[in-house]
Amino acid sequence: MKDQVVLITGANGQIGTALIPGLQKIYGETNVIATDIRNPKAEVSRFETLNILNDKALTDFIVKNKVTQVYHLAALLSSKGEEDPHFTWSLNFNAYLKLLEIARNNAVEKIFFPSTIGVYGPTTPKINTPQNSSFIPSTVYGISKITAELWNEYYRNRYGLDIRGMRYPGVISHETRPHGGTTDFAVEIFFDAIEKGFYNCYLKSDTRLPMLYMPDVLKATLDLMHADASRLSTSMAYNIFGFSLTPNELYQEILKYIPKLQIDYTIDHRQKIAESWTETIDDSLARNDWAWQPKYDMPAMVSDMITKMKN
């Protein structure tokens, strides 16, 4: 089998930062190319600046490096994306559609596409949200992602392109402080708990949202990308779920480790976005198709987060 050359777009983000070491262990450091529009804060073995909005630059990069796999993580998230909806659409969808064309014309074998619970909306069942449901998202982020999901299925059926995606819930990790997402409170509270002993939350205390801890995110992503293609029944994006929580429930769990932590609530525009999303998710299709199974529940996640961040 020929060597795989893996391109990661948007590699400086929350998931990319954590995903790079795992891909390097599988394919080798020189075969994993991390890219973003800015240099990373930490040293990366092989990093290059790449603007995916530049069609020619993206095409030339894939051809020059003989890329065989793309992990397409570049995107503006839900809250940040609302500041400039037209640019968000251009980055989140137009650039991705161009990537699909480049991929099918240049022997790219496999693409990973991260979708989101942002594709859900007020008409989607909030409890045990099914794989296939009503999708009327309330943000341009969600609109761009569900549209891309449909194009994924089209490119798979029309051109045979191997595209694999999953709908990430809120992602909790200690590697980087996230920016621009509606579920960021579930990470920010850890940073502020350790650094300040106080957190000001932008969502109501009882707002329930689905989450996934980064080790499970990485396992799910890599397991899906290495699953037998014959077992996969969709190229849109698989529902995936770890646990759900409210800001107050998370706060109460962190108090067990940082008893002096204080919290306040100053509600902003993200509350409306959160209220349009789901609370729990039915991920049985992922469990059946490629044996997905999360390891961490909320207490285990909090324990591990506190330990790693204090260290």
Order of alpha helices (4+ residues) and beta strands (2+ residues): beta-alpha-beta-beta-alpha-beta-alpha-alpha-alpha-beta-alpha-beta-beta-alpha-beta-beta-alpha-beta-beta-alpha-beta-alpha-alpha-alpha
